[in-house]
């Protein structure tokens, strides 16, 4: 598995890198820690430099930031290398969200990982523009990490969509050796009027996928608002990771944007969240 972890000078991004090393332990994975250096020509209009900040001073400041990030990333990559997971620092220049998406799509990555603040529920934190843009436009799974939690309990927020099913097919081999407790939380939303028989069939299909990799999933059912039920169960059960498909029952036909429900859960929870979207092939090296 080829993993892109976006890093910068923030402690959250470096924590996300260490978390990824933990997640990929015993997996056949390669991790690239990608730092997107801002292009100084795009940061401030030339007319603003004036006597206050010259281009040379700005470039030097960016050089110092880059060196600081490189030192931290090398230290964090040591955690991966200790677990025999290749971890390579990379530096590119441009807009962070655009570069992350371009590299992820053109170079065939299987997962993008972003670090974020863990205080969303307390401070009303909204996902930053980079997180939101990557979540909306990434044509592959995206993991948002807010804190480092050993992965012992995982919940799959399940509505029975093809995307939800594929999400379990993605995590089943990933956790083959770790064997966390995996709960499939099937939520029958009132507005979809999903029949009980359909809900049961969805649960059975999900259990089958996980059992093929020797997992023993716990099945739960709930009804009501998807976001509210997921957050309520996460608060009660204290899972270490939330997994969900990017789309609901009715997948968008043309604009493949993340559903509002998935975006709201990623925004409101303090737990790491894996938003699954099937990887799309792109031309590239």
C-alpha positions in Angstrom: 0.0 0.0 0.0 1.3 3.4 -1.0 0.5 6.1 1.6 0.8 9.9 1.4 1.0 11.8 4.7 0.8 15.5 4.4 3.2 17.2 6.9 4.1 20.8 7.9 5.5 22.5 11.0 2.4 21.7 13.1 2.5 19.0 15.8 -0.8 17.6 14.5 0.8 16.6 11.1 3.8 14.9 12.8 1.4 13.1 15.1 -0.5 11.9 12.0 2.8 10.6 10.6 3.5 8.6 13.7 -0.1 7.3 13.7 0.3 6.2 10.1 3.4 4.2 11.0 1.4 2.6 13.8 -1.6 1.9 11.5 0.6 0.3 8.8 2.6 -1.9 11.2 2.9 -5.4 9.7 1.3 -4.2 6.5 3.0 -4.2 3.1 3.2 -0.4 2.9 5.4 2.5 1.8 4.9 5.9 3.4 5.8 9.3 1.8 5.8 12.3 4.1 5.0 15.2 1.8 5.7 18.8 2.8 4.2 21.4 0.5 6.4 24.5 0.7 4.4 27.7 -0.1 5.5 29.5 -3.2 6.6 32.9 -2.0 5.3 34.6 -5.1 1.8 33.5 -4.2 1.9 34.4 -0.6 1.9 38.2 -0.8 1.3 40.5 -3.7 4.5 42.2 -4.8 3.1 45.6 -4.0 2.8 44.6 -0.3 6.5 43.7 0.2 7.5 47.4 0.3 9.9 48.2 3.1 8.5 45.6 5.4 9.1 42.2 4.0 11.4 41.7 1.0 11.4 38.7 -1.3 14.8 37.6 0.0 13.7 37.8 3.6 10.5 35.8 2.8 12.5 33.2 0.9 14.9 32.8 3.9 12.0 32.5 6.3 10.5 29.7 4.1 13.9 28.0 4.0 14.1 28.0 7.8 10.6 26.6 8.0 11.5 23.8 5.5 14.6 22.9 7.4 12.6 22.7 10.7 10.0 20.4 9.1 12.7 18.2 7.5 14.3 17.7 10.9 11.0 16.8 12.5 9.9 14.5 9.7 13.2 12.6 9.8 12.6 12.0 13.5 9.1 10.8 12.9 10.1 8.6 10.0 12.4 6.8 12.4 9.3 5.3 14.0 8.3 3.8 10.7 11.8 2.5 9.9 11.9 0.9 13.4 8.9 -1.1 12.3 10.5 -1.8 8.9 8.2 0.4 7.0 9.9 2.6 4.4 9.3 6.3 5.1 10.6 8.9 2.7 10.4 12.7 3.2 9.4 14.7 0.0 9.2 18.4 -0.6 7.2 20.1 -3.3 6.1 23.7 -3.9 2.7 25.1 -4.5 -0.8 25.2 -3.0 -1.0 22.5 -0.3 -4.4 21.1 -1.2 -3.8 21.2 -5.0 -0.3 19.6 -4.6 -1.6 16.8 -2.3 -4.4 16.0 -4.7 -2.2 16.1 -7.8 0.5 13.8 -6.3 -2.0 11.4 -4.8 -3.9 11.0 -8.1 -1.0 11.1 -10.6 1.4 8.8 -8.6 -1.1 6.1 -7.7 -1.3 6.5 -3.9 -3.8 4.3 -2.0 -4.4 6.5 1.0 -4.0 10.2 2.0 -3.5 11.1 5.7 -4.0 14.5 7.2 -3.5 15.6 10.8 -6.0 18.0 12.4 -6.8 19.6 15.8 -8.5 17.3 18.2 -10.6 20.0 19.9 -13.4 20.2 17.4 -16.2 19.3 19.8 -15.0 21.8 22.4 -14.0 24.8 20.3 -16.5 24.4 17.4 -13.5 23.6 15.2 -14.2 23.5 11.4 -12.0 21.6 9.1 -9.4 23.8 7.5 -9.6 24.6 3.8 -6.9 22.1 2.9 -8.8 19.3 4.8 -12.1 20.2 3.2 -10.8 20.5 -0.3 -8.9 17.1 -0.1 -12.0 15.4 1.4 -14.2 16.8 -1.3 -12.0 16.0 -4.3 -9.7 13.1 -3.4 -10.5 10.1 -5.5 -9.1 7.7 -3.0 -9.5 7.1 0.8 -8.6 9.9 3.2 -7.7 9.5 6.9 -8.2 12.5 9.2 -6.1 12.0 12.4 -6.7 14.2 15.5 -5.0 12.2 18.2 -2.8 9.1 18.6 -4.9 6.2 19.8 -3.8 2.6 19.7 -6.2 0.9 17.3 -8.1 -1.6 19.5 -11.7 -0.7 18.7 -13.1 0.3 15.2 -16.6 1.2 14.2 -17.8 1.1 10.6 -20.7 3.5 10.1 -22.7 1.5 7.7 -25.7 2.3 5.5 -25.5 -0.5 3.1 -24.2 1.4 0.1 -21.6 0.0 -2.3 -19.1 2.5 -0.9 -19.7 1.3 2.7 -19.2 -2.2 1.5 -16.0 -1.3 -0.2 -14.8 0.4 2.9 -14.9 -2.9 4.8 -13.1 -4.6 2.0 -10.4 -2.0 2.4 -9.9 -2.3 6.1 -10.3 -6.1 6.4 -6.8 -7.0 5.1 -5.3 -3.8 6.6 -6.2 -5.1 10.1 -5.6 -8.8 9.4 -2.7 -9.0 11.9 -3.8 -6.4 14.4 -7.3 -7.8 14.9 -9.0 -4.9 16.6 -12.6 -5.3 17.7 -14.7 -4.1 14.7 -18.3 -3.0 15.1 -20.6 -2.6 12.2 -23.1 0.1 13.1 -25.9 -0.1 10.6 -28.1 3.0 10.7 -31.5 2.9 9.0 -32.2 6.6 8.2 -35.8 7.6 8.6 -35.9 9.4 5.2 -34.6 6.4 3.3 -37.3 4.1 4.7 -35.1 1.2 4.4 -36.9 -2.1 5.1 -35.7 -4.3 8.0 -34.9 -7.1 5.6 -32.6 -4.9 3.6 -30.9 -3.7 6.7 -30.3 -7.3 7.8 -28.9 -8.2 4.4 -26.5 -5.3 4.6 -25.2 -6.4 7.9 -24.8 -9.9 6.8 -22.8 -8.8 3.7 -20.6 -6.6 5.9 -19.9 -9.4 8.3 -19.0 -11.8 5.5 -16.4 -9.5 4.1 -14.7 -9.2 7.5 -14.9 -12.9 8.4 -13.0 -13.7 5.2 -10.0 -12.2 7.0 -10.7 -13.9 10.3 -12.3 -10.9 12.0 -15.2 -11.5 14.4 -17.3 -8.3 13.9 -20.0 -7.1 16.3 -23.2 -6.1 14.5 -25.4 -3.3 15.8 -28.5 -1.6 14.4 -29.9 1.9 15.0 -32.4 4.2 13.3 -32.6 7.9 13.0 -30.3 10.7 11.9 -27.1 9.2 10.6 -24.7 11.8 12.0 -26.4 12.0 15.4 -26.5 8.2 15.8 -22.9 7.8 14.8 -21.6 10.5 17.2 -23.8 9.2 20.0 -22.4 5.7 19.7 -18.8 6.9 19.4 -19.3 8.9 22.6 -20.7 5.9 24.4 -18.3 3.2 23.2 -15.1 5.3 22.8 -13.9 3.7 19.6 -10.4 4.4 18.4 -11.2 4.8 14.7 -14.4 5.6 12.6 -14.7 4.2 9.1 -17.3 5.2 6.7 -18.0 5.6 3.0 -17.9 9.0 1.4 -21.4 8.6 -0.1 -24.8 7.7 1.3 -27.3 5.3 -0.1 -27.8 7.5 -3.2 -24.3 8.0 -4.6 -24.0 11.2 -6.7 -24.0 10.3 -10.4 -21.8 13.1 -11.7 -20.2 15.3 -9.0 -18.5 12.7 -6.8 -18.3 15.0 -3.7 -18.3 13.7 -0.2 -21.8 13.5 1.4 -22.7 16.2 4.0 -23.1 13.4 6.6 -19.6 12.1 6.1 -18.2 15.7 6.1 -20.1 16.5 9.3 -18.8 13.5 11.1 -15.2 14.2 10.1 -15.8 17.8 11.3 -17.5 17.1 14.6 -15.7 14.0 16.1 -12.4 14.0 17.9 -11.6 10.5 16.8 -9.6 9.6 13.7 -11.9 9.1 10.7 -11.2 7.1 7.6 -13.5 8.3 4.8 -13.5 5.7 2.0 -13.8 6.5 -1.6 -12.9 4.0 -4.3 -9.5 4.7 -5.8 -9.8 6.1 -9.4 -7.1 5.4 -11.9 -5.2 8.4 -13.3 -2.6 8.6 -16.0 0.8 9.1 -14.4 4.2 7.5 -13.8 
